[in-house]
Amino acid sequence: MEEFEARVLGLLAEVCGDRRVLEDPELDLYGENLLDSFGLVQLLEGLEDELGVELWLTQVKREETATPGAVVELAKRKVKIEPGKV
């Protein structure tokens, strides 16, 4: 697992309060009641604060945050990675 992905998943695990997100990229975050609207706001704030990924709640579709794998892909699409930064 690359460092950026590990950081995103670590933040997600913290927000969800469940380490299963680290092990199962297809875990249904909403179906398992691990992520709700408040948690999503916390996740987006954490992504911006810790990784420089700027996302507005209105820009994010539910399916883009439905699984840990989807969250990682969303963050990768939105981050501006500078060499040696993440």
PyMOL Python script that loads the backbone (N, CA, C, O; Angstrom):
from pymol import cmd

cmd.read_pdbstr("""\
ATOM      1  N   MET A   1       0.855  -1.180   0.000  1.00  0.00           N
ATOM      2  CA  MET A   1       0.000   0.000   0.000  1.00  0.00           C
ATOM      3  C   MET A   1       0.895   1.235   0.000  1.00  0.00           C
ATOM      4  O   MET A   1       1.825   1.344   0.799  1.00  0.00           O
ATOM      5  N   GLU A   2       0.608   2.137  -0.883  1.00  0.00           N
ATOM      6  CA  GLU A   2       1.411   3.348  -0.965  1.00  0.00           C
ATOM      7  C   GLU A   2       1.101   4.275   0.204  1.00  0.00           C
ATOM      8  O   GLU A   2       0.064   4.147   0.855  1.00  0.00           O
ATOM      9  N   GLU A   3       2.009   5.206   0.461  1.00  0.00           N
ATOM     10  CA  GLU A   3       1.883   6.097   1.614  1.00  0.00           C
ATOM     11  C   GLU A   3       0.613   6.953   1.551  1.00  0.00           C
ATOM     12  O   GLU A   3      -0.075   7.102   2.561  1.00  0.00           O
ATOM     13  N   PHE A   4       0.296   7.511   0.395  1.00  0.00           N
ATOM     14  CA  PHE A   4      -0.884   8.357   0.272  1.00  0.00           C
ATOM     15  C   PHE A   4      -2.147   7.570   0.606  1.00  0.00           C
ATOM     16  O   PHE A   4      -2.995   8.034   1.368  1.00  0.00           O
ATOM     17  N   GLU A   5      -2.261   6.379   0.029  1.00  0.00           N
ATOM     18  CA  GLU A   5      -3.419   5.524   0.292  1.00  0.00           C
ATOM     19  C   GLU A   5      -3.513   5.180   1.779  1.00  0.00           C
ATOM     20  O   GLU A   5      -4.601   5.195   2.354  1.00  0.00           O
ATOM     21  N   ALA A   6      -2.397   4.876   2.386  1.00  0.00           N
ATOM     22  CA  ALA A   6      -2.373   4.545   3.815  1.00  0.00           C
ATOM     23  C   ALA A   6      -2.841   5.734   4.650  1.00  0.00           C
ATOM     24  O   ALA A   6      -3.559   5.556   5.634  1.00  0.00           O
ATOM     25  N   ARG A   7      -2.447   6.918   4.271  1.00  0.00           N
ATOM     26  CA  ARG A   7      -2.860   8.118   5.020  1.00  0.00           C
ATOM     27  C   ARG A   7      -4.355   8.363   4.878  1.00  0.00           C
ATOM     28  O   ARG A   7      -5.022   8.704   5.854  1.00  0.00           O
ATOM     29  N   VAL A   8      -4.891   8.192   3.667  1.00  0.00           N
ATOM     30  CA  VAL A   8      -6.325   8.365   3.446  1.00  0.00           C
ATOM     31  C   VAL A   8      -7.103   7.330   4.257  1.00  0.00           C
ATOM     32  O   VAL A   8      -8.076   7.663   4.933  1.00  0.00           O
ATOM     33  N   LEU A   9      -6.672   6.088   4.183  1.00  0.00           N
ATOM     34  CA  LEU A   9      -7.373   5.028   4.911  1.00  0.00           C
ATOM     35  C   LEU A   9      -7.235   5.197   6.421  1.00  0.00           C
ATOM     36  O   LEU A   9      -8.169   4.889   7.161  1.00  0.00           O
ATOM     37  N   GLY A  10      -6.101   5.676   6.881  1.00  0.00           N
ATOM     38  CA  GLY A  10      -5.922   5.941   8.302  1.00  0.00           C
ATOM     39  C   GLY A  10      -6.886   7.009   8.798  1.00  0.00           C
ATOM     40  O   GLY A  10      -7.466   6.883   9.876  1.00  0.00           O
ATOM     41  N   LEU A  11      -7.049   8.047   8.013  1.00  0.00           N
ATOM     42  CA  LEU A  11      -8.003   9.106   8.350  1.00  0.00           C
ATOM     43  C   LEU A  11      -9.427   8.553   8.339  1.00  0.00           C
ATOM     44  O   LEU A  11     -10.223   8.855   9.228  1.00  0.00           O
ATOM     45  N   LEU A  12      -9.740   7.748   7.337  1.00  0.00           N
ATOM     46  CA  LEU A  12     -11.069   7.151   7.248  1.00  0.00           C
ATOM     47  C   LEU A  12     -11.338   6.245   8.451  1.00  0.00           C
ATOM     48  O   LEU A  12     -12.436   6.268   9.007  1.00  0.00           O
ATOM     49  N   ALA A  13     -10.361   5.459   8.850  1.00  0.00           N
ATOM     50  CA  ALA A  13     -10.516   4.582  10.016  1.00  0.00           C
ATOM     51  C   ALA A  13     -10.772   5.396  11.276  1.00  0.00           C
ATOM     52  O   ALA A  13     -11.571   5.007  12.127  1.00  0.00           O
ATOM     53  N   GLU A  14     -10.094   6.516  11.386  1.00  0.00           N
ATOM     54  CA  GLU A  14     -10.281   7.399  12.544  1.00  0.00           C
ATOM     55  C   GLU A  14     -11.698   7.971  12.565  1.00  0.00           C
ATOM     56  O   GLU A  14     -12.352   7.981  13.609  1.00  0.00           O
ATOM     57  N   VAL A  15     -12.167   8.441  11.422  1.00  0.00           N
ATOM     58  CA  VAL A  15     -13.507   9.022  11.327  1.00  0.00           C
ATOM     59  C   VAL A  15     -14.580   7.956  11.584  1.00  0.00           C
ATOM     60  O   VAL A  15     -15.558   8.205  12.289  1.00  0.00           O
ATOM     61  N   CYS A  16     -14.385   6.775  11.006  1.00  0.00           N
ATOM     62  CA  CYS A  16     -15.371   5.695  11.148  1.00  0.00           C
ATOM     63  C   CYS A  16     -15.278   4.985  12.491  1.00  0.00           C
ATOM     64  O   CYS A  16     -16.240   4.361  12.937  1.00  0.00           O
ATOM     65  N   GLY A  17     -14.126   5.081  13.131  1.00  0.00           N
ATOM     66  CA  GLY A  17     -13.936   4.369  14.385  1.00  0.00           C
ATOM     67  C   GLY A  17     -13.878   2.869  14.201  1.00  0.00           C
ATOM     68  O   GLY A  17     -14.280   2.116  15.089  1.00  0.00           O
ATOM     69  N   ASP A  18     -13.378   2.423  13.046  1.00  0.00           N
ATOM     70  CA  ASP A  18     -13.354   0.992  12.738  1.00  0.00           C
ATOM     71  C   ASP A  18     -12.176   0.697  11.810  1.00  0.00           C
ATOM     72  O   ASP A  18     -12.049   1.286  10.736  1.00  0.00           O
ATOM     73  N   ARG A  19     -11.335  -0.209  12.239  1.00  0.00           N
ATOM     74  CA  ARG A  19     -10.141  -0.555  11.458  1.00  0.00           C
ATOM     75  C   ARG A  19     -10.440  -1.469  10.273  1.00  0.00           C
ATOM     76  O   ARG A  19      -9.545  -1.744   9.473  1.00  0.00           O
ATOM     77  N   ARG A  20     -11.669  -1.940  10.143  1.00  0.00           N
ATOM     78  CA  ARG A  20     -12.008  -2.787   8.989  1.00  0.00           C
ATOM     79  C   ARG A  20     -11.807  -2.050   7.674  1.00  0.00           C
ATOM     80  O   ARG A  20     -11.576  -2.672   6.638  1.00  0.00           O
ATOM     81  N   VAL A  21     -11.895  -0.723   7.717  1.00  0.00           N
ATOM     82  CA  VAL A  21     -11.714   0.048   6.482  1.00  0.00           C
ATOM     83  C   VAL A  21     -10.293  -0.108   5.928  1.00  0.00           C
ATOM     84  O   VAL A  21     -10.055   0.110   4.740  1.00  0.00           O
ATOM     85  N   LEU A  22      -9.366  -0.483   6.791  1.00  0.00           N
ATOM     86  CA  LEU A  22      -7.978  -0.676   6.356  1.00  0.00           C
ATOM     87  C   LEU A  22      -7.788  -1.996   5.616  1.00  0.00           C
ATOM     88  O   LEU A  22      -6.838  -2.153   4.850  1.00  0.00           O
ATOM     89  N   GLU A  23      -8.686  -2.932   5.846  1.00  0.00           N
ATOM     90  CA  GLU A  23      -8.522  -4.283   5.324  1.00  0.00           C
ATOM     91  C   GLU A  23      -9.418  -4.626   4.142  1.00  0.00           C
ATOM     92  O   GLU A  23      -9.083  -5.499   3.341  1.00  0.00           O
ATOM     93  N   ASP A  24     -10.549  -3.949   4.031  1.00  0.00           N
ATOM     94  CA  ASP A  24     -11.534  -4.301   3.005  1.00  0.00           C
ATOM     95  C   ASP A  24     -11.886  -3.085   2.161  1.00  0.00           C
ATOM     96  O   ASP A  24     -12.681  -2.247   2.586  1.00  0.00           O
ATOM     97  N   PRO A  25     -11.301  -2.977   0.965  1.00  0.00           N
ATOM     98  CA  PRO A  25     -11.554  -1.804   0.130  1.00  0.00           C
ATOM     99  C   PRO A  25     -12.988  -1.731  -0.394  1.00  0.00           C
ATOM    100  O   PRO A  25     -13.410  -0.685  -0.888  1.00  0.00           O
ATOM    101  N   GLU A  26     -13.743  -2.833  -0.291  1.00  0.00           N
ATOM    102  CA  GLU A  26     -15.117  -2.861  -0.778  1.00  0.00           C
ATOM    103  C   GLU A  26     -16.151  -2.811   0.348  1.00  0.00           C
ATOM    104  O   GLU A  26     -17.340  -3.011   0.101  1.00  0.00           O
ATOM    105  N   LEU A  27     -15.717  -2.549   1.570  1.00  0.00           N
ATOM    106  CA  LEU A  27     -16.612  -2.472   2.722  1.00  0.00           C
ATOM    107  C   LEU A  27     -17.656  -1.379   2.498  1.00  0.00           C
ATOM    108  O   LEU A  27     -17.303  -0.246   2.172  1.00  0.00           O
ATOM    109  N   ASP A  28     -18.932  -1.706   2.669  1.00  0.00           N
ATOM    110  CA  ASP A  28     -20.024  -0.755   2.475  1.00  0.00           C
ATOM    111  C   ASP A  28     -20.098   0.165   3.695  1.00  0.00           C
ATOM    112  O   ASP A  28     -20.679  -0.194   4.719  1.00  0.00           O
ATOM    113  N   LEU A  29     -19.508   1.345   3.575  1.00  0.00           N
ATOM    114  CA  LEU A  29     -19.409   2.267   4.702  1.00  0.00           C
ATOM    115  C   LEU A  29     -20.768   2.738   5.198  1.00  0.00           C
ATOM    116  O   LEU A  29     -20.966   2.900   6.402  1.00  0.00           O
ATOM    117  N   TYR A  30     -21.696   2.957   4.292  1.00  0.00           N
ATOM    118  CA  TYR A  30     -23.022   3.416   4.689  1.00  0.00           C
ATOM    119  C   TYR A  30     -23.876   2.243   5.170  1.00  0.00           C
ATOM    120  O   TYR A  30     -24.604   2.368   6.155  1.00  0.00           O
ATOM    121  N   GLY A  31     -23.793   1.124   4.491  1.00  0.00           N
ATOM    122  CA  GLY A  31     -24.565  -0.054   4.873  1.00  0.00           C
ATOM    123  C   GLY A  31     -24.169  -0.603   6.232  1.00  0.00           C
ATOM    124  O   GLY A  31     -25.003  -1.157   6.949  1.00  0.00           O
ATOM    125  N   GLU A  32     -22.896  -0.451   6.591  1.00  0.00           N
ATOM    126  CA  GLU A  32     -22.390  -0.910   7.889  1.00  0.00           C
ATOM    127  C   GLU A  32     -22.498   0.180   8.960  1.00  0.00           C
ATOM    128  O   GLU A  32     -22.027   0.005  10.084  1.00  0.00           O
ATOM    129  N   ASN A  33     -23.122   1.308   8.598  1.00  0.00           N
ATOM    130  CA  ASN A  33     -23.285   2.446   9.513  1.00  0.00           C
ATOM    131  C   ASN A  33     -21.948   2.962  10.050  1.00  0.00           C
ATOM    132  O   ASN A  33     -21.850   3.365  11.209  1.00  0.00           O
ATOM    133  N   LEU A  34     -20.944   2.945   9.215  1.00  0.00           N
ATOM    134  CA  LEU A  34     -19.624   3.454   9.590  1.00  0.00           C
ATOM    135  C   LEU A  34     -19.441   4.909   9.189  1.00  0.00           C
ATOM    136  O   LEU A  34     -18.603   5.615   9.751  1.00  0.00           O
ATOM    137  N   LEU A  35     -20.224   5.353   8.219  1.00  0.00           N
ATOM    138  CA  LEU A  35     -20.104   6.724   7.735  1.00  0.00           C
ATOM    139  C   LEU A  35     -21.504   7.304   7.572  1.00  0.00           C
ATOM    140  O   LEU A  35     -22.390   6.675   6.995  1.00  0.00           O
ATOM    141  N   ASP A  36     -21.681   8.502   8.087  1.00  0.00           N
ATOM    142  CA  ASP A  36     -22.932   9.237   7.922  1.00  0.00           C
ATOM    143  C   ASP A  36     -22.575  10.647   7.465  1.00  0.00           C
ATOM    144  O   ASP A  36     -21.411  10.929   7.178  1.00  0.00           O
ATOM    145  N   SER A  37     -23.558  11.527   7.396  1.00  0.00           N
ATOM    146  CA  SER A  37     -23.290  12.870   6.873  1.00  0.00           C
ATOM    147  C   SER A  37     -22.303  13.636   7.752  1.00  0.00           C
ATOM    148  O   SER A  37     -21.446  14.354   7.235  1.00  0.00           O
ATOM    149  N   PHE A  38     -22.412  13.493   9.068  1.00  0.00           N
ATOM    150  CA  PHE A  38     -21.470  14.159   9.965  1.00  0.00           C
ATOM    151  C   PHE A  38     -20.057  13.595   9.766  1.00  0.00           C
ATOM    152  O   PHE A  38     -19.086  14.349   9.712  1.00  0.00           O
ATOM    153  N   GLY A  39     -19.952  12.286   9.660  1.00  0.00           N
ATOM    154  CA  GLY A  39     -18.656  11.655   9.426  1.00  0.00           C
ATOM    155  C   GLY A  39     -18.058  12.066   8.095  1.00  0.00           C
ATOM    156  O   GLY A  39     -16.845  12.244   7.983  1.00  0.00           O
ATOM    157  N   LEU A  40     -18.907  12.218   7.081  1.00  0.00           N
ATOM    158  CA  LEU A  40     -18.424  12.643   5.772  1.00  0.00           C
ATOM    159  C   LEU A  40     -17.821  14.040   5.845  1.00  0.00           C
ATOM    160  O   LEU A  40     -16.782  14.303   5.241  1.00  0.00           O
ATOM    161  N   VAL A  41     -18.467  14.928   6.579  1.00  0.00           N
ATOM    162  CA  VAL A  41     -17.928  16.282   6.758  1.00  0.00           C
ATOM    163  C   VAL A  41     -16.570  16.205   7.464  1.00  0.00           C
ATOM    164  O   VAL A  41     -15.623  16.882   7.065  1.00  0.00           O
ATOM    165  N   GLN A  42     -16.478  15.385   8.505  1.00  0.00           N
ATOM    166  CA  GLN A  42     -15.205  15.209   9.213  1.00  0.00           C
ATOM    167  C   GLN A  42     -14.136  14.666   8.271  1.00  0.00           C
ATOM    168  O   GLN A  42     -12.991  15.117   8.302  1.00  0.00           O
ATOM    169  N   LEU A  43     -14.507  13.701   7.436  1.00  0.00           N
ATOM    170  CA  LEU A  43     -13.567  13.115   6.493  1.00  0.00           C
ATOM    171  C   LEU A  43     -13.057  14.159   5.513  1.00  0.00           C
ATOM    172  O   LEU A  43     -11.853  14.252   5.269  1.00  0.00           O
ATOM    173  N   LEU A  44     -13.958  14.938   4.955  1.00  0.00           N
ATOM    174  CA  LEU A  44     -13.559  15.960   3.984  1.00  0.00           C
ATOM    175  C   LEU A  44     -12.664  17.018   4.624  1.00  0.00           C
ATOM    176  O   LEU A  44     -11.694  17.466   4.013  1.00  0.00           O
ATOM    177  N   GLU A  45     -12.986  17.413   5.841  1.00  0.00           N
ATOM    178  CA  GLU A  45     -12.134  18.377   6.550  1.00  0.00           C
ATOM    179  C   GLU A  45     -10.758  17.779   6.815  1.00  0.00           C
ATOM    180  O   GLU A  45      -9.746  18.463   6.659  1.00  0.00           O
ATOM    181  N   GLY A  46     -10.712  16.522   7.211  1.00  0.00           N
ATOM    182  CA  GLY A  46      -9.442  15.854   7.467  1.00  0.00           C
ATOM    183  C   GLY A  46      -8.603  15.718   6.213  1.00  0.00           C
ATOM    184  O   GLY A  46      -7.388  15.915   6.253  1.00  0.00           O
ATOM    185  N   LEU A  47      -9.234  15.385   5.103  1.00  0.00           N
ATOM    186  CA  LEU A  47      -8.502  15.274   3.839  1.00  0.00           C
ATOM    187  C   LEU A  47      -7.876  16.603   3.452  1.00  0.00           C
ATOM    188  O   LEU A  47      -6.755  16.647   2.945  1.00  0.00           O
ATOM    189  N   GLU A  48      -8.602  17.678   3.692  1.00  0.00           N
ATOM    190  CA  GLU A  48      -8.052  18.998   3.371  1.00  0.00           C
ATOM    191  C   GLU A  48      -6.930  19.377   4.338  1.00  0.00           C
ATOM    192  O   GLU A  48      -5.858  19.813   3.916  1.00  0.00           O
ATOM    193  N   ASP A  49      -7.182  19.210   5.629  1.00  0.00           N
ATOM    194  CA  ASP A  49      -6.192  19.605   6.642  1.00  0.00           C
ATOM    195  C   ASP A  49      -4.909  18.789   6.561  1.00  0.00           C
ATOM    196  O   ASP A  49      -3.815  19.344   6.655  1.00  0.00           O
ATOM    197  N   GLU A  50      -5.032  17.490   6.390  1.00  0.00           N
ATOM    198  CA  GLU A  50      -3.874  16.610   6.469  1.00  0.00           C
ATOM    199  C   GLU A  50      -3.199  16.341   5.126  1.00  0.00           C
ATOM    200  O   GLU A  50      -1.993  16.100   5.065  1.00  0.00           O
ATOM    201  N   LEU A  51      -3.993  16.383   4.041  1.00  0.00           N
ATOM    202  CA  LEU A  51      -3.426  15.992   2.753  1.00  0.00           C
ATOM    203  C   LEU A  51      -3.568  17.047   1.665  1.00  0.00           C
ATOM    204  O   LEU A  51      -3.087  16.849   0.549  1.00  0.00           O
ATOM    205  N   GLY A  52      -4.216  18.158   1.970  1.00  0.00           N
ATOM    206  CA  GLY A  52      -4.373  19.211   0.978  1.00  0.00           C
ATOM    207  C   GLY A  52      -5.386  18.904  -0.096  1.00  0.00           C
ATOM    208  O   GLY A  52      -5.386  19.547  -1.146  1.00  0.00           O
ATOM    209  N   VAL A  53      -6.262  17.924   0.145  1.00  0.00           N
ATOM    210  CA  VAL A  53      -7.306  17.570  -0.816  1.00  0.00           C
ATOM    211  C   VAL A  53      -8.516  18.444  -0.534  1.00  0.00           C
ATOM    212  O   VAL A  53      -9.173  18.288   0.496  1.00  0.00           O
ATOM    213  N   GLU A  54      -8.812  19.361  -1.440  1.00  0.00           N
ATOM    214  CA  GLU A  54      -9.924  20.282  -1.235  1.00  0.00           C
ATOM    215  C   GLU A  54     -11.178  19.744  -1.915  1.00  0.00           C
ATOM    216  O   GLU A  54     -11.247  19.653  -3.141  1.00  0.00           O
ATOM    217  N   LEU A  55     -12.152  19.394  -1.109  1.00  0.00           N
ATOM    218  CA  LEU A  55     -13.429  18.890  -1.599  1.00  0.00           C
ATOM    219  C   LEU A  55     -14.553  19.575  -0.834  1.00  0.00           C
ATOM    220  O   LEU A  55     -14.478  19.737   0.384  1.00  0.00           O
ATOM    221  N   TRP A  56     -15.571  19.967  -1.541  1.00  0.00           N
ATOM    222  CA  TRP A  56     -16.768  20.524  -0.914  1.00  0.00           C
ATOM    223  C   TRP A  56     -17.801  19.416  -0.868  1.00  0.00           C
ATOM    224  O   TRP A  56     -17.865  18.574  -1.764  1.00  0.00           O
ATOM    225  N   LEU A  57     -18.597  19.423   0.169  1.00  0.00           N
ATOM    226  CA  LEU A  57     -19.636  18.407   0.332  1.00  0.00           C
ATOM    227  C   LEU A  57     -20.532  18.345  -0.897  1.00  0.00           C
ATOM    228  O   LEU A  57     -20.960  17.264  -1.302  1.00  0.00           O
ATOM    229  N   THR A  58     -20.816  19.493  -1.486  1.00  0.00           N
ATOM    230  CA  THR A  58     -21.687  19.543  -2.664  1.00  0.00           C
ATOM    231  C   THR A  58     -21.032  18.957  -3.915  1.00  0.00           C
ATOM    232  O   THR A  58     -21.717  18.698  -4.904  1.00  0.00           O
ATOM    233  N   GLN A  59     -19.714  18.746  -3.883  1.00  0.00           N
ATOM    234  CA  GLN A  59     -18.993  18.187  -5.027  1.00  0.00           C
ATOM    235  C   GLN A  59     -18.914  16.667  -4.992  1.00  0.00           C
ATOM    236  O   GLN A  59     -18.539  16.039  -5.982  1.00  0.00           O
ATOM    237  N   VAL A  60     -19.266  16.078  -3.861  1.00  0.00           N
ATOM    238  CA  VAL A  60     -19.038  14.659  -3.652  1.00  0.00           C
ATOM    239  C   VAL A  60     -20.345  13.883  -3.767  1.00  0.00           C
ATOM    240  O   VAL A  60     -21.331  14.192  -3.098  1.00  0.00           O
ATOM    241  N   LYS A  61     -20.331  12.876  -4.624  1.00  0.00           N
ATOM    242  CA  LYS A  61     -21.483  11.992  -4.759  1.00  0.00           C
ATOM    243  C   LYS A  61     -21.350  10.852  -3.758  1.00  0.00           C
ATOM    244  O   LYS A  61     -20.242  10.427  -3.433  1.00  0.00           O
ATOM    245  N   ARG A  62     -22.470  10.368  -3.280  1.00  0.00           N
ATOM    246  CA  ARG A  62     -22.478   9.306  -2.276  1.00  0.00           C
ATOM    247  C   ARG A  62     -21.646   8.097  -2.721  1.00  0.00           C
ATOM    248  O   ARG A  62     -20.901   7.531  -1.920  1.00  0.00           O
ATOM    249  N   GLU A  63     -21.767   7.707  -3.966  1.00  0.00           N
ATOM    250  CA  GLU A  63     -21.030   6.527  -4.439  1.00  0.00           C
ATOM    251  C   GLU A  63     -19.512   6.740  -4.412  1.00  0.00           C
ATOM    252  O   GLU A  63     -18.756   5.769  -4.401  1.00  0.00           O
ATOM    253  N   GLU A  64     -19.066   7.988  -4.400  1.00  0.00           N
ATOM    254  CA  GLU A  64     -17.633   8.274  -4.337  1.00  0.00           C
ATOM    255  C   GLU A  64     -17.066   8.076  -2.940  1.00  0.00           C
ATOM    256  O   GLU A  64     -15.850   8.094  -2.750  1.00  0.00           O
ATOM    257  N   THR A  65     -17.946   7.888  -1.967  1.00  0.00           N
ATOM    258  CA  THR A  65     -17.507   7.665  -0.592  1.00  0.00           C
ATOM    259  C   THR A  65     -18.161   6.422   0.003  1.00  0.00           C
ATOM    260  O   THR A  65     -18.190   6.265   1.224  1.00  0.00           O
ATOM    261  N   ALA A  66     -18.679   5.547  -0.834  1.00  0.00           N
ATOM    262  CA  ALA A  66     -19.419   4.377  -0.365  1.00  0.00           C
ATOM    263  C   ALA A  66     -18.527   3.266   0.173  1.00  0.00           C
ATOM    264  O   ALA A  66     -18.966   2.460   0.994  1.00  0.00           O
ATOM    265  N   THR A  67     -17.287   3.217  -0.280  1.00  0.00           N
ATOM    266  CA  THR A  67     -16.342   2.185   0.150  1.00  0.00           C
ATOM    267  C   THR A  67     -14.985   2.822   0.412  1.00  0.00           C
ATOM    268  O   THR A  67     -14.711   3.912  -0.089  1.00  0.00           O
ATOM    269  N   PRO A  68     -14.135   2.166   1.185  1.00  0.00           N
ATOM    270  CA  PRO A  68     -12.781   2.699   1.385  1.00  0.00           C
ATOM    271  C   PRO A  68     -12.024   2.880   0.063  1.00  0.00           C
ATOM    272  O   PRO A  68     -11.311   3.867  -0.119  1.00  0.00           O
ATOM    273  N   GLY A  69     -12.181   1.936  -0.842  1.00  0.00           N
ATOM    274  CA  GLY A  69     -11.514   2.047  -2.136  1.00  0.00           C
ATOM    275  C   GLY A  69     -11.979   3.258  -2.922  1.00  0.00           C
ATOM    276  O   GLY A  69     -11.181   3.925  -3.581  1.00  0.00           O
ATOM    277  N   ALA A  70     -13.277   3.541  -2.850  1.00  0.00           N
ATOM    278  CA  ALA A  70     -13.822   4.703  -3.550  1.00  0.00           C
ATOM    279  C   ALA A  70     -13.307   6.004  -2.940  1.00  0.00           C
ATOM    280  O   ALA A  70     -13.039   6.966  -3.660  1.00  0.00           O
ATOM    281  N   VAL A  71     -13.171   6.034  -1.627  1.00  0.00           N
ATOM    282  CA  VAL A  71     -12.645   7.229  -0.956  1.00  0.00           C
ATOM    283  C   VAL A  71     -11.210   7.488  -1.404  1.00  0.00           C
ATOM    284  O   VAL A  71     -10.841   8.627  -1.691  1.00  0.00           O
ATOM    285  N   VAL A  72     -10.407   6.434  -1.464  1.00  0.00           N
ATOM    286  CA  VAL A  72      -9.009   6.573  -1.903  1.00  0.00           C
ATOM    287  C   VAL A  72      -8.963   7.090  -3.332  1.00  0.00           C
ATOM    288  O   VAL A  72      -8.191   8.001  -3.633  1.00  0.00           O
ATOM    289  N   GLU A  73      -9.767   6.532  -4.206  1.00  0.00           N
ATOM    290  CA  GLU A  73      -9.771   6.968  -5.608  1.00  0.00           C
ATOM    291  C   GLU A  73     -10.226   8.417  -5.731  1.00  0.00           C
ATOM    292  O   GLU A  73      -9.669   9.171  -6.529  1.00  0.00           O
ATOM    293  N   LEU A  74     -11.218   8.816  -4.960  1.00  0.00           N
ATOM    294  CA  LEU A  74     -11.675  10.200  -4.957  1.00  0.00           C
ATOM    295  C   LEU A  74     -10.542  11.129  -4.540  1.00  0.00           C
ATOM    296  O   LEU A  74     -10.295  12.142  -5.194  1.00  0.00           O
ATOM    297  N   ALA A  75      -9.864  10.794  -3.473  1.00  0.00           N
ATOM    298  CA  ALA A  75      -8.759  11.623  -2.983  1.00  0.00           C
ATOM    299  C   ALA A  75      -7.640  11.701  -4.019  1.00  0.00           C
ATOM    300  O   ALA A  75      -7.072  12.770  -4.240  1.00  0.00           O
ATOM    301  N   LYS A  76      -7.325  10.583  -4.648  1.00  0.00           N
ATOM    302  CA  LYS A  76      -6.268  10.572  -5.671  1.00  0.00           C
ATOM    303  C   LYS A  76      -6.626  11.470  -6.847  1.00  0.00           C
ATOM    304  O   LYS A  76      -5.762  12.162  -7.384  1.00  0.00           O
ATOM    305  N   ARG A  77      -7.886  11.465  -7.249  1.00  0.00           N
ATOM    306  CA  ARG A  77      -8.316  12.303  -8.376  1.00  0.00           C
ATOM    307  C   ARG A  77      -8.230  13.783  -8.037  1.00  0.00           C
ATOM    308  O   ARG A  77      -7.969  14.607  -8.914  1.00  0.00           O
ATOM    309  N   LYS A  78      -8.446  14.123  -6.779  1.00  0.00           N
ATOM    310  CA  LYS A  78      -8.537  15.527  -6.396  1.00  0.00           C
ATOM    311  C   LYS A  78      -7.244  16.142  -5.880  1.00  0.00           C
ATOM    312  O   LYS A  78      -7.099  17.365  -5.890  1.00  0.00           O
ATOM    313  N   VAL A  79      -6.309  15.323  -5.433  1.00  0.00           N
ATOM    314  CA  VAL A  79      -5.090  15.863  -4.828  1.00  0.00           C
ATOM    315  C   VAL A  79      -4.138  16.348  -5.914  1.00  0.00           C
ATOM    316  O   VAL A  79      -4.076  15.811  -7.020  1.00  0.00           O
ATOM    317  N   LYS A  80      -3.414  17.375  -5.547  1.00  0.00           N
ATOM    318  CA  LYS A  80      -2.336  17.857  -6.412  1.00  0.00           C
ATOM    319  C   LYS A  80      -1.042  17.393  -5.759  1.00  0.00           C
ATOM    320  O   LYS A  80      -0.535  18.022  -4.830  1.00  0.00           O
ATOM    321  N   ILE A  81      -0.524  16.295  -6.255  1.00  0.00           N
ATOM    322  CA  ILE A  81       0.659  15.697  -5.655  1.00  0.00           C
ATOM    323  C   ILE A  81       1.913  16.321  -6.245  1.00  0.00           C
ATOM    324  O   ILE A  81       2.138  16.294  -7.455  1.00  0.00           O
ATOM    325  N   GLU A  82       2.727  16.886  -5.352  1.00  0.00           N
ATOM    326  CA  GLU A  82       4.023  17.401  -5.766  1.00  0.00           C
ATOM    327  C   GLU A  82       5.057  16.339  -5.437  1.00  0.00           C
ATOM    328  O   GLU A  82       4.932  15.663  -4.416  1.00  0.00           O
ATOM    329  N   PRO A  83       6.073  16.174  -6.271  1.00  0.00           N
ATOM    330  CA  PRO A  83       7.086  15.159  -6.004  1.00  0.00           C
ATOM    331  C   PRO A  83       7.641  15.302  -4.596  1.00  0.00           C
ATOM    332  O   PRO A  83       8.044  16.386  -4.174  1.00  0.00           O
ATOM    333  N   GLY A  84       7.653  14.177  -3.874  1.00  0.00           N
ATOM    334  CA  GLY A  84       8.203  14.134  -2.537  1.00  0.00           C
ATOM    335  C   GLY A  84       7.280  14.646  -1.447  1.00  0.00           C
ATOM    336  O   GLY A  84       7.674  14.662  -0.281  1.00  0.00           O
ATOM    337  N   LYS A  85       6.054  15.071  -1.784  1.00  0.00           N
ATOM    338  CA  LYS A  85       5.133  15.628  -0.792  1.00  0.00           C
ATOM    339  C   LYS A  85       4.331  14.571  -0.042  1.00  0.00           C
ATOM    340  O   LYS A  85       4.216  14.636   1.182  1.00  0.00           O
ATOM    341  N   VAL A  86       3.777  13.600  -0.760  1.00  0.00           N
ATOM    342  CA  VAL A  86       2.938  12.578  -0.102  1.00  0.00           C
ATOM    343  C   VAL A  86       3.411  11.193  -0.402  1.00  0.00           C
ATOM    344  O   VAL A  86       2.819  10.223   0.071  1.00  0.00           O
TER     345      VAL A  86
END
""", "prot")
cmd.dss("prot")
cmd.show_as("cartoon", "prot")
cmd.util.cbc("prot")
cmd.orient("prot")
